Amino acid sequence: MDTVIQISYFIAAMLFIFGLKRMSSPVTARDGIVWAGVGMLVATLITFFY
């Protein structure tokens, strides 16, 4: 179970970082907000259910 949680946190962090990178351009900023939001949502849900 701990491995699943760690992998989920890693995926959430990668989504958040990817989202921040996409926010650097005005053309892709909306996509970046969505990606970062999904990463934060995953991290919050895993923390809540752990």
N, CA, C and O atoms as a Maestro MAE file, in Angstrom:
{
 s_m_m2io_version
 :::
 2.0.0
}

f_m_ct {
 s_m_title
 :::
 protein
 m_atom[200] {
  # First column is atom index #
  i_m_mmod_type
  r_m_x_coord
  r_m_y_coord
  r_m_z_coord
  i_m_residue_number
  s_m_chain_name
  s_m_pdb_residue_name
  s_m_pdb_atom_name
  i_m_atomic_number
  :::
  1 25 0.822 -1.199 0.000 1 A "MET " " N  " 7
  2 3 0.000 0.000 0.000 1 A "MET " " CA " 6
  3 2 0.864 1.260 0.000 1 A "MET " " C  " 6
  4 15 0.533 2.242 -0.665 1 A "MET " " O  " 8
  5 25 1.967 1.233 0.742 2 A "ASP " " N  " 7
  6 3 2.846 2.403 0.786 2 A "ASP " " CA " 6
  7 2 3.441 2.704 -0.582 2 A "ASP " " C  " 6
  8 15 3.643 3.866 -0.933 2 A "ASP " " O  " 8
  9 25 3.720 1.661 -1.351 3 A "THR " " N  " 7
  10 3 4.285 1.868 -2.682 3 A "THR " " CA " 6
  11 2 3.284 2.574 -3.593 3 A "THR " " C  " 6
  12 15 3.658 3.455 -4.367 3 A "THR " " O  " 8
  13 25 2.037 2.194 -3.500 4 A "VAL " " N  " 7
  14 3 0.995 2.831 -4.312 4 A "VAL " " CA " 6
  15 2 0.874 4.306 -3.948 4 A "VAL " " C  " 6
  16 15 0.722 5.152 -4.829 4 A "VAL " " O  " 8
  17 25 0.940 4.616 -2.672 5 A "ILE " " N  " 7
  18 3 0.844 6.003 -2.222 5 A "ILE " " CA " 6
  19 2 2.042 6.806 -2.711 5 A "ILE " " C  " 6
  20 15 1.881 7.934 -3.176 5 A "ILE " " O  " 8
  21 25 3.229 6.242 -2.613 6 A "GLN " " N  " 7
  22 3 4.425 6.947 -3.074 6 A "GLN " " CA " 6
  23 2 4.384 7.182 -4.580 6 A "GLN " " C  " 6
  24 15 4.758 8.257 -5.050 6 A "GLN " " O  " 8
  25 25 3.938 6.198 -5.329 7 A "ILE " " N  " 7
  26 3 3.821 6.363 -6.780 7 A "ILE " " CA " 6
  27 2 2.781 7.430 -7.103 7 A "ILE " " C  " 6
  28 15 2.972 8.232 -8.018 7 A "ILE " " O  " 8
  29 25 1.685 7.441 -6.357 8 A "SER " " N  " 7
  30 3 0.652 8.458 -6.579 8 A "SER " " CA " 6
  31 2 1.183 9.856 -6.298 8 A "SER " " C  " 6
  32 15 0.896 10.788 -7.051 8 A "SER " " O  " 8
  33 25 1.951 10.017 -5.227 9 A "TYR " " N  " 7
  34 3 2.550 11.318 -4.926 9 A "TYR " " CA " 6
  35 2 3.539 11.727 -6.015 9 A "TYR " " C  " 6
  36 15 3.606 12.898 -6.390 9 A "TYR " " O  " 8
  37 25 4.293 10.774 -6.514 10 A "PHE " " N  " 7
  38 3 5.250 11.071 -7.583 10 A "PHE " " CA " 6
  39 2 4.515 11.535 -8.840 10 A "PHE " " C  " 6
  40 15 4.915 12.513 -9.473 10 A "PHE " " O  " 8
  41 25 3.452 10.839 -9.196 11 A "ILE " " N  " 7
  42 3 2.661 11.227 -10.369 11 A "ILE " " CA " 6
  43 2 2.049 12.608 -10.162 11 A "ILE " " C  " 6
  44 15 2.034 13.427 -11.081 11 A "ILE " " O  " 8
  45 25 1.544 12.867 -8.960 12 A "ALA " " N  " 7
  46 3 0.963 14.178 -8.668 12 A "ALA " " CA " 6
  47 2 2.012 15.274 -8.796 12 A "ALA " " C  " 6
  48 15 1.734 16.341 -9.345 12 A "ALA " " O  " 8
  49 25 3.212 15.020 -8.295 13 A "ALA " " N  " 7
  50 3 4.283 16.013 -8.396 13 A "ALA " " CA " 6
  51 2 4.671 16.254 -9.849 13 A "ALA " " C  " 6
  52 15 4.903 17.395 -10.248 13 A "ALA " " O  " 8
  53 25 4.741 15.190 -10.638 14 A "MET " " N  " 7
  54 3 5.094 15.352 -12.045 14 A "MET " " CA " 6
  55 2 4.008 16.125 -12.802 14 A "MET " " C  " 6
  56 15 4.322 16.960 -13.651 14 A "MET " " O  " 8
  57 25 2.759 15.859 -12.505 15 A "LEU " " N  " 7
  58 3 1.666 16.608 -13.133 15 A "LEU " " CA " 6
  59 2 1.733 18.083 -12.762 15 A "LEU " " C  " 6
  60 15 1.523 18.952 -13.608 15 A "LEU " " O  " 8
  61 25 2.028 18.364 -11.493 16 A "PHE " " N  " 7
  62 3 2.120 19.748 -11.041 16 A "PHE " " CA " 6
  63 2 3.282 20.469 -11.721 16 A "PHE " " C  " 6
  64 15 3.133 21.607 -12.165 16 A "PHE " " O  " 8
  65 25 4.431 19.814 -11.803 17 A "ILE " " N  " 7
  66 3 5.598 20.415 -12.461 17 A "ILE " " CA " 6
  67 2 5.327 20.621 -13.949 17 A "ILE " " C  " 6
  68 15 5.668 21.665 -14.506 17 A "ILE " " O  " 8
  69 25 4.718 19.632 -14.586 18 A "PHE " " N  " 7
  70 3 4.372 19.762 -16.001 18 A "PHE " " CA " 6
  71 2 3.406 20.928 -16.214 18 A "PHE " " C  " 6
  72 15 3.529 21.683 -17.178 18 A "PHE " " O  " 8
  73 25 2.448 21.061 -15.304 19 A "GLY " " N  " 7
  74 3 1.505 22.166 -15.395 19 A "GLY " " CA " 6
  75 2 2.185 23.513 -15.243 19 A "GLY " " C  " 6
  76 15 1.867 24.454 -15.970 19 A "GLY " " O  " 8
  77 25 3.121 23.616 -14.306 20 A "LEU " " N  " 7
  78 3 3.857 24.870 -14.134 20 A "LEU " " CA " 6
  79 2 4.667 25.214 -15.379 20 A "LEU " " C  " 6
  80 15 4.764 26.377 -15.770 20 A "LEU " " O  " 8
  81 25 5.243 24.195 -15.990 21 A "LYS " " N  " 7
  82 3 6.015 24.432 -17.212 21 A "LYS " " CA " 6
  83 2 5.108 24.920 -18.338 21 A "LYS " " C  " 6
  84 15 5.492 25.806 -19.101 21 A "LYS " " O  " 8
  85 25 3.914 24.352 -18.450 22 A "ARG " " N  " 7
  86 3 2.975 24.772 -19.499 22 A "ARG " " CA " 6
  87 2 2.452 26.186 -19.251 22 A "ARG " " C  " 6
  88 15 2.062 26.871 -20.197 22 A "ARG " " O  " 8
  89 25 2.438 26.630 -17.998 23 A "MET " " N  " 7
  90 3 1.951 27.972 -17.683 23 A "MET " " CA " 6
  91 2 2.920 29.071 -18.101 23 A "MET " " C  " 6
  92 15 2.584 30.252 -18.015 23 A "MET " " O  " 8
  93 25 4.098 28.708 -18.546 24 A "SER " " N  " 7
  94 3 5.093 29.721 -18.904 24 A "SER " " CA " 6
  95 2 4.794 30.406 -20.235 24 A "SER " " C  " 6
  96 15 5.353 31.463 -20.525 24 A "SER " " O  " 8
  97 25 3.928 29.821 -21.038 25 A "SER " " N  " 7
  98 3 3.576 30.409 -22.328 25 A "SER " " CA " 6
  99 2 2.103 30.817 -22.319 25 A "SER " " C  " 6
  100 15 1.256 30.051 -21.859 25 A "SER " " O  " 8
  101 25 1.790 32.001 -22.816 26 A "PRO " " N  " 7
  102 3 0.384 32.416 -22.849 26 A "PRO " " CA " 6
  103 2 -0.504 31.491 -23.687 26 A "PRO " " C  " 6
  104 15 -1.698 31.364 -23.415 26 A "PRO " " O  " 8
  105 25 0.067 30.855 -24.687 27 A "VAL " " N  " 7
  106 3 -0.713 29.972 -25.563 27 A "VAL " " CA " 6
  107 2 -1.145 28.703 -24.823 27 A "VAL " " C  " 6
  108 15 -2.255 28.214 -25.034 27 A "VAL " " O  " 8
  109 25 -0.284 28.170 -23.966 28 A "THR " " N  " 7
  110 3 -0.563 26.901 -23.292 28 A "THR " " CA " 6
  111 2 -0.902 27.070 -21.814 28 A "THR " " C  " 6
  112 15 -0.967 26.084 -21.081 28 A "THR " " O  " 8
  113 25 -1.115 28.300 -21.370 29 A "ALA " " N  " 7
  114 3 -1.336 28.547 -19.940 29 A "ALA " " CA " 6
  115 2 -2.602 27.871 -19.419 29 A "ALA " " C  " 6
  116 15 -2.612 27.361 -18.299 29 A "ALA " " O  " 8
  117 25 -3.656 27.861 -20.211 30 A "ARG " " N  " 7
  118 3 -4.896 27.219 -19.741 30 A "ARG " " CA " 6
  119 2 -4.701 25.723 -19.537 30 A "ARG " " C  " 6
  120 15 -5.194 25.158 -18.561 30 A "ARG " " O  " 8
  121 25 -3.987 25.083 -20.450 31 A "ASP " " N  " 7
  122 3 -3.689 23.655 -20.278 31 A "ASP " " CA " 6
  123 2 -2.838 23.435 -19.036 31 A "ASP " " C  " 6
  124 15 -3.029 22.459 -18.311 31 A "ASP " " O  " 8
  125 25 -1.904 24.337 -18.794 32 A "GLY " " N  " 7
  126 3 -1.044 24.226 -17.621 32 A "GLY " " CA " 6
  127 2 -1.825 24.304 -16.330 32 A "GLY " " C  " 6
  128 15 -1.533 23.581 -15.377 32 A "GLY " " O  " 8
  129 25 -2.813 25.174 -16.290 33 A "ILE " " N  " 7
  130 3 -3.642 25.292 -15.092 33 A "ILE " " CA " 6
  131 2 -4.404 23.992 -14.849 33 A "ILE " " C  " 6
  132 15 -4.546 23.552 -13.708 33 A "ILE " " O  " 8
  133 25 -4.890 23.386 -15.921 34 A "VAL " " N  " 7
  134 3 -5.622 22.121 -15.787 34 A "VAL " " CA " 6
  135 2 -4.695 21.019 -15.288 34 A "VAL " " C  " 6
  136 15 -5.049 20.287 -14.364 34 A "VAL " " O  " 8
  137 25 -3.512 20.891 -15.887 35 A "TRP " " N  " 7
  138 3 -2.567 19.850 -15.472 35 A "TRP " " CA " 6
  139 2 -2.142 20.025 -14.017 35 A "TRP " " C  " 6
  140 15 -2.100 19.054 -13.261 35 A "TRP " " O  " 8
  141 25 -1.829 21.255 -13.625 36 A "ALA " " N  " 7
  142 3 -1.433 21.510 -12.240 36 A "ALA " " CA " 6
  143 2 -2.594 21.228 -11.288 36 A "ALA " " C  " 6
  144 15 -2.392 20.691 -10.199 36 A "ALA " " O  " 8
  145 25 -3.794 21.586 -11.695 37 A "GLY " " N  " 7
  146 3 -4.967 21.309 -10.870 37 A "GLY " " CA " 6
  147 2 -5.209 19.824 -10.676 37 A "GLY " " C  " 6
  148 15 -5.563 19.385 -9.582 37 A "GLY " " O  " 8
  149 25 -5.023 19.058 -11.724 38 A "VAL " " N  " 7
  150 3 -5.176 17.600 -11.613 38 A "VAL " " CA " 6
  151 2 -4.123 17.036 -10.660 38 A "VAL " " C  " 6
  152 15 -4.425 16.168 -9.842 38 A "VAL " " O  " 8
  153 25 -2.895 17.528 -10.765 39 A "GLY " " N  " 7
  154 3 -1.841 17.077 -9.853 39 A "GLY " " CA " 6
  155 2 -2.167 17.385 -8.405 39 A "GLY " " C  " 6
  156 15 -1.969 16.543 -7.529 39 A "GLY " " O  " 8
  157 25 -2.664 18.585 -8.146 40 A "MET " " N  " 7
  158 3 -3.040 18.952 -6.776 40 A "MET " " CA " 6
  159 2 -4.229 18.131 -6.291 40 A "MET " " C  " 6
  160 15 -4.294 17.759 -5.120 40 A "MET " " O  " 8
  161 25 -5.164 17.850 -7.187 41 A "LEU " " N  " 7
  162 3 -6.322 17.036 -6.819 41 A "LEU " " CA " 6
  163 2 -5.901 15.615 -6.446 41 A "LEU " " C  " 6
  164 15 -6.378 15.065 -5.454 41 A "LEU " " O  " 8
  165 25 -5.018 15.026 -7.232 42 A "VAL " " N  " 7
  166 3 -4.525 13.674 -6.938 42 A "VAL " " CA " 6
  167 2 -3.834 13.650 -5.578 42 A "VAL " " C  " 6
  168 15 -4.094 12.763 -4.765 42 A "VAL " " O  " 8
  169 25 -2.956 14.622 -5.328 43 A "ALA " " N  " 7
  170 3 -2.241 14.666 -4.052 43 A "ALA " " CA " 6
  171 2 -3.207 14.841 -2.885 43 A "ALA " " C  " 6
  172 15 -3.039 14.212 -1.840 43 A "ALA " " O  " 8
  173 25 -4.210 15.685 -3.056 44 A "THR " " N  " 7
  174 3 -5.182 15.913 -1.985 44 A "THR " " CA " 6
  175 2 -6.014 14.666 -1.715 44 A "THR " " C  " 6
  176 15 -6.249 14.316 -0.559 44 A "THR " " O  " 8
  177 25 -6.456 13.999 -2.764 45 A "LEU " " N  " 7
  178 3 -7.261 12.789 -2.580 45 A "LEU " " CA " 6
  179 2 -6.466 11.668 -1.921 45 A "LEU " " C  " 6
  180 15 -6.978 10.976 -1.041 45 A "LEU " " O  " 8
  181 25 -5.223 11.489 -2.341 46 A "ILE " " N  " 7
  182 3 -4.391 10.446 -1.736 46 A "ILE " " CA " 6
  183 2 -4.147 10.749 -0.264 46 A "ILE " " C  " 6
  184 15 -4.188 9.847 0.573 46 A "ILE " " O  " 8
  185 25 -3.893 12.016 0.056 47 A "THR " " N  " 7
  186 3 -3.687 12.399 1.453 47 A "THR " " CA " 6
  187 2 -4.960 12.181 2.264 47 A "THR " " C  " 6
  188 15 -4.904 11.695 3.394 47 A "THR " " O  " 8
  189 25 -6.095 12.535 1.693 48 A "PHE " " N  " 7
  190 3 -7.364 12.392 2.402 48 A "PHE " " CA " 6
  191 2 -7.694 10.923 2.673 48 A "PHE " " C  " 6
  192 15 -8.135 10.584 3.771 48 A "PHE " " O  " 8
  193 25 -7.488 10.060 1.697 49 A "PHE " " N  " 7
  194 3 -7.852 8.657 1.852 49 A "PHE " " CA " 6
  195 2 -6.786 7.812 2.536 49 A "PHE " " C  " 6
  196 15 -7.042 6.663 2.894 49 A "PHE " " O  " 8
  197 25 -5.594 8.369 2.720 50 A "TYR " " N  " 7
  198 3 -4.532 7.627 3.402 50 A "TYR " " CA " 6
  199 2 -4.777 7.710 4.883 50 A "TYR " " C  " 6
  200 15 -4.007 7.157 5.668 50 A "TYR " " O  " 8
  :::
 }
 m_bond[199] {
  # First column is bond index #
  i_m_from
  i_m_to
  i_m_order
  :::
  1 1 2 1
  2 2 3 1
  3 3 4 2
  4 3 5 1
  5 5 6 1
  6 6 7 1
  7 7 8 2
  8 7 9 1
  9 9 10 1
  10 10 11 1
  11 11 12 2
  12 11 13 1
  13 13 14 1
  14 14 15 1
  15 15 16 2
  16 15 17 1
  17 17 18 1
  18 18 19 1
  19 19 20 2
  20 19 21 1
  21 21 22 1
  22 22 23 1
  23 23 24 2
  24 23 25 1
  25 25 26 1
  26 26 27 1
  27 27 28 2
  28 27 29 1
  29 29 30 1
  30 30 31 1
  31 31 32 2
  32 31 33 1
  33 33 34 1
  34 34 35 1
  35 35 36 2
  36 35 37 1
  37 37 38 1
  38 38 39 1
  39 39 40 2
  40 39 41 1
  41 41 42 1
  42 42 43 1
  43 43 44 2
  44 43 45 1
  45 45 46 1
  46 46 47 1
  47 47 48 2
  48 47 49 1
  49 49 50 1
  50 50 51 1
  51 51 52 2
  52 51 53 1
  53 53 54 1
  54 54 55 1
  55 55 56 2
  56 55 57 1
  57 57 58 1
  58 58 59 1
  59 59 60 2
  60 59 61 1
  61 61 62 1
  62 62 63 1
  63 63 64 2
  64 63 65 1
  65 65 66 1
  66 66 67 1
  67 67 68 2
  68 67 69 1
  69 69 70 1
  70 70 71 1
  71 71 72 2
  72 71 73 1
  73 73 74 1
  74 74 75 1
  75 75 76 2
  76 75 77 1
  77 77 78 1
  78 78 79 1
  79 79 80 2
  80 79 81 1
  81 81 82 1
  82 82 83 1
  83 83 84 2
  84 83 85 1
  85 85 86 1
  86 86 87 1
  87 87 88 2
  88 87 89 1
  89 89 90 1
  90 90 91 1
  91 91 92 2
  92 91 93 1
  93 93 94 1
  94 94 95 1
  95 95 96 2
  96 95 97 1
  97 97 98 1
  98 98 99 1
  99 99 100 2
  100 99 101 1
  101 101 102 1
  102 102 103 1
  103 103 104 2
  104 103 105 1
  105 105 106 1
  106 106 107 1
  107 107 108 2
  108 107 109 1
  109 109 110 1
  110 110 111 1
  111 111 112 2
  112 111 113 1
  113 113 114 1
  114 114 115 1
  115 115 116 2
  116 115 117 1
  117 117 118 1
  118 118 119 1
  119 119 120 2
  120 119 121 1
  121 121 122 1
  122 122 123 1
  123 123 124 2
  124 123 125 1
  125 125 126 1
  126 126 127 1
  127 127 128 2
  128 127 129 1
  129 129 130 1
  130 130 131 1
  131 131 132 2
  132 131 133 1
  133 133 134 1
  134 134 135 1
  135 135 136 2
  136 135 137 1
  137 137 138 1
  138 138 139 1
  139 139 140 2
  140 139 141 1
  141 141 142 1
  142 142 143 1
  143 143 144 2
  144 143 145 1
  145 145 146 1
  146 146 147 1
  147 147 148 2
  148 147 149 1
  149 149 150 1
  150 150 151 1
  151 151 152 2
  152 151 153 1
  153 153 154 1
  154 154 155 1
  155 155 156 2
  156 155 157 1
  157 157 158 1
  158 158 159 1
  159 159 160 2
  160 159 161 1
  161 161 162 1
  162 162 163 1
  163 163 164 2
  164 163 165 1
  165 165 166 1
  166 166 167 1
  167 167 168 2
  168 167 169 1
  169 169 170 1
  170 170 171 1
  171 171 172 2
  172 171 173 1
  173 173 174 1
  174 174 175 1
  175 175 176 2
  176 175 177 1
  177 177 178 1
  178 178 179 1
  179 179 180 2
  180 179 181 1
  181 181 182 1
  182 182 183 1
  183 183 184 2
  184 183 185 1
  185 185 186 1
  186 186 187 1
  187 187 188 2
  188 187 189 1
  189 189 190 1
  190 190 191 1
  191 191 192 2
  192 191 193 1
  193 193 194 1
  194 194 195 1
  195 195 196 2
  196 195 197 1
  197 197 198 1
  198 198 199 1
  199 199 200 2
  :::
 }
}
